[in-house]
Amino acid sequence: MDLKHLVKISTSVQPYVLAVGPTWDNISHSHVIVDKVLYTCKNIVEAVELCFKLFHVFHSDYPPESKHVWQLIQQGFYNIFLEDHDINRGTITKALADIGIYVQEKEISLTTKKPRNL
């Protein structure tokens, strides 16, 4: 969808990350785009971080297509839990555990060992 079409149907324009490069291993430019504004970032991590923060600054919902990814970032890296905003916490918790991040009652610990009470 183009921007003009979104404006016509009164859909809010969500921030999104634009990575430029020949492969995922060779990203040359990283940006975040919101409406008609392009924010240039130093790297892809900074772009993802900025995009995440913009969702929260603008009180925007995550796009349905990537909601699970943004919630993984929200809970696993920022330790933010929103009862009215979170979907399928069990799935997110398992995905985080698969990469060595164990979430326990709104606490986060980075470890390679599984906690005893999980």
Secondary structure, DSSP 8 states (H G I E B T S, - for coil): --HHHHHHTT-----EEEEESSBTTB--EEEEEETTEEEEESSHHHHHHHHHHHHHHTT----GGGHHHHHHHHHHHS----TTT---HHHHHHHHHHTTEEEETTEEEE-SS--TT-
